[in-house]
Amino acid sequence: MGVDLPAELDALTGQLAVLAEGVVSVCRLSGGLTNTNFKLVTTKGSYVVRISSPKSSLLAIDRENELYNSIVAAAVGVGAKVIESLRKPNVMVVEYIEGKTLSARDLAEGQLIDRIALACRRLHGAARFASNFNMFAIQRGYLDIVLQRGFYLPKGYLDYQEVVLAMERAMAISPEELVPCNNDLLAENFIDDGEEIHIIDYEYSGNNEPGFELGNIWSESNLTLGQLDELCCAYYGQDDPGRIARARLWGLMSKYGWTLWGSIQAAVAEIDFDFLEWGLEKYQRAVAEFNSADFEDLLARVSR
């Protein structure tokens, strides 16, 4: 139909079936920090074409795991349907979900908390994902990379390592059952189609405690402690101080761990984004949590 393809997509002509359908329009989507994303409209449908950066392996992203889990999430209607994929280069084509991409402000307004909890329960009720995700292990892996390669490490970061070990021991006493989790639920990974909220982007997906999912949502959108309580109550169906404490500690650990994600990306990513500032903001909030007056009480509540 005479539509000029961006170079990244033109290079995939003959490899992706959707490019042979008759391209009506194509545009680059904003927001991808580890992928280049395009919305592709053809005579047969609308899709998102995700082209992964070859440097994302440093970030503990397993693309085969992502593909498998994306298919599982789509099977319960919460994720986008996977249309096709390539291994080299690593490309995944998924259906384009019409709806509003949420923002942290949307979540902070508080009116979506019940629906967010419902979307999480739908995902967590899916078939088991391909592998497990543990932020304590992820953080240790990131730290090894940062130290070995001389990447930026925030001042005082290592001062909290012993505290993190104590937190890991406390949380291992009464763990939650692992369920399929997205593990990276910034607000923009929720799409509201007006009836249901969908969850996209399964790069870090894996079986994990539901408390991590809830705590990470709280952390990524910088919600209040009261909103974390509401989210946990909506998800679990009751007010459970122990589970709320657990979600809060997982939120803290996500901030501490993703800080190093920012350091690695600042060193290897080729896009124009201030990853160091992004990571430092998370680190500063993590430090505030570590030094809060109720941190020891949180540890006590999860170890009962």
N, C-alpha and C positions, 0 to 999 in steps of 0.2 A: 504493500500500500504506500510505498514511498517514504516510510518513516526511517529517519537516520538513527541507527543504534549507537549508543555510547561505545567507545572502544572496548570497554570491559565486556559488554554483551556481544558486540560484533565478533569478538574472538571466540565466542561460544557457539556461533552459528554452525550447524551441523552436528553439535553435541547435545543441545537441549531441544527437546521436541516442541516445547511451547514457542520457540522462536520460529517454528515453521508453520504456526497456526494462522499467520496473518497479523502482524503487529499493527495495532491501531494507535497506541501512544505509549511512551515510556518516560519516566521521570525518576530522578535520584531521590531517595528518601533520606531525611535528616535523622540524626540520632545514633547511628551505628558507630560504636567505638572499636569493635573488633571485626566488623564486616563492612562491605560496601553493599548497600541495599537499593534495589530498584523496584518501583511499581511498574508492572508490565501489563498492559491491556491488549488482548488479542480478540480476534473474532469469536473465540470460544470461551473466554473468561478473563478474570483479573487475578494477577499473581504478584507475589513478592519474590524476587530473585536475590538470594543472599550469597555473596561471594566472600569467602573467608580469607583473612590475612594469613599468609603462611607462617607468620611470626607468633601466632596465637598459641602455639604449643607451650611456650614459656608460661602461659597463664593457666595451665592445668585444664585446658579445653580439649576434650576428646571428641572429635567430630563424628566418629561412628556412634559413640554413646549419645551424642546430641540427636543424630538422625533417628536412632531406635526409639529414644524417649519422646521425640516429637510425634512419631507415629502412634505411640501408646497414648499420649495426651490427646491427640486428635480423635482417637477411638471413643473417648468418653465425651466428646463434644466441647471440651474446654480449650483445646489447642487448634491451630490452623491445620487443615488437611495438607499432608505432604503429597506433592504432585510428582516430582522426580528429583534426582540428585546425581552429582558427579563426585568422584573421589579426587581426581587430579585434573584441573584445579578443584578445590573443594567448594562445591556449589550445592545449594538446596533451594528448590522452588516449592513454595507453599501457596495455598489459596490466600487471596487478599480479603481480609475481614472488614467489611464496611462498618464503620462506627467511630466513636470518639476515642482517641488515644488519651488516656488519663494523664494528669499531672499531679505533682505533689500537692499543689493547692487544692485540687479536687478532693484528694484523700483527706487533707487537713480540715476541709469544711465539715467532715464527719457524717454526711448523709449517705455515704456509700459503704460504710463499715460492714453492715449486715450482708450486703451483696458481695463484697470482697471476701468475707468469711465463707460464703456459700461457694464462690468460685474455687477457693482453696480446698474446701471439702470435696468438691467434684474431682479436682485433680488428684487429691490424696486418696480417693477411692478407686483410682485406675489400677491396672495391672502393674506388677512390680517393674521398676525401671532396671536398666542393664547393670548398673553399679551403684555403690553407695557414695555419699558426699559427707565429709566431716570437716568443718571449718578449722578445727584444731590442727588436723593433718595438712590442710591446704595452707594455713598460715606458716607452718614449719617449712613446707616446701618453698613457698615464696621467700621466706627469710633466707634460706640457703642460697637461692638464686641471687638475691640482693647482695648478700655478703660476698659470695664467690665472684661476682662480676663487678663489684664496686659501685652498684647503683645507689641512689640516694636513700638514706635511712634517716627518718626524723630524729631530732635530738631527744634523747631519753627513751627511745623506743624499747631498747633492750632492758630497761629498768623494770619493765612490767612482765618479763618472761616468767619469773617465779610465781607471780600472781596468777598468770594464765595457767600454769601447771596446777596450782591449787584449785582454780576454777574447773579445770578439766577433771580432776579427781573428784571434786564434789558433785559434778554433774553426771559422773559415771555410776554413782551409787543407785539412783532410781531412774534409769533412762526411759524415754518414751519409745513405743514401738515405731520402727522406721516405716515411712510411707513415701510414695513418689512425690518429690518436691521439685519446684522450679529452682529454688535457692538464690535467685537474683531478682527479686520482685520490687524493683524500682517502679514507680507509678506508671512509667511509660510502657511497661510490659503488660499492662491491663488495657483491653479494648472493650468499651461498652457499646453494644449494638442496639441498645434501647430496651432489650429484653433480658439479655444475659451479659455477664462480664467474662470475656475470654482472656486467657493467659498465653502470651507468646514468648519466644526466645528461650530455648532450652539448652543453651551452651553449658551451664553449670548444673544442669538437672541431675538428680540422683536420689536414691532412697535416703531419707533423713528424718529427723524428728520434726513433727509439725510445729513444735515450738520455735525451731529455727526459722521456718517460713514466716511465722507471725512476727517474731522479733526483727527479722530482716526488713519486713514491710514497715514496721515502726521506725527502724533506723533509716532506711533509704528515703522515706518521705518526711523524716524529722517530725513525727507525730508527738503529741504530748503523752505523758505517762497515763493520763486518764483515757486517752484514745487507745493506748495499748491494752488497758483493762477492758475496754469495750470490745475491742477486736477479739481478745481471748475469750471473753464471755460469749460473744456471738458464735465463735468457732466451736467451743467446747460445750456450749449450752448451759453453762453454770459459772458462778464466780468461784474460781479455784486459785487461791493465793500462791500455791506451790507452782502451778503451771504458768501463772503470770510472771513469777520470779524467774522461772526457767526461760521464758520467752525474752525477758529483759536481758538476761545474761547472754543469750544467743545473739541478741541485737548488739550488745557490747562487743562480743567476739567477732561479729561480722564487720563492725567498724574497724577493729584492730587488724583484722586480716586483710580486708579490702584496701587498707592504707598501702600495703605493699604492692597490691595490684596496680595502684596508681604509680608507684615508683618504677615498676617494671615497664609499664606502658610508656612512661615519660622517656625511658631509655630506648625503646624499640619501635614505638608506633610512628607512623608516617603521616598522621592526620593533625590538623591544627586544633589542638585542644590542650588546655593546661591541666595535665594529669597530676602534677605535683600539688597544685592548689586543691584539686579535687580530693586527693589523698590526705592532705594535711587537715582539711576541714573534718574529715572522718576521724583522724587521729586525735584532734583536739577534743572532739565530743567523746571519744573513747577514754581519754585521760580524765575528763570530768566524771565519767561513770566510775572508773577505777577509784577515784579519790572521793566519791560521794559518801555521805554519812551512812547510807544504808547498804553499802556494798557487802559488808560482812553479814548483814542480816539476809541478803539475797542468797549468799552461799549457804547459810544455815538452812534456809527454807528449801533449797533444792536437794540438800543432802539428807533430809529426813526420810 
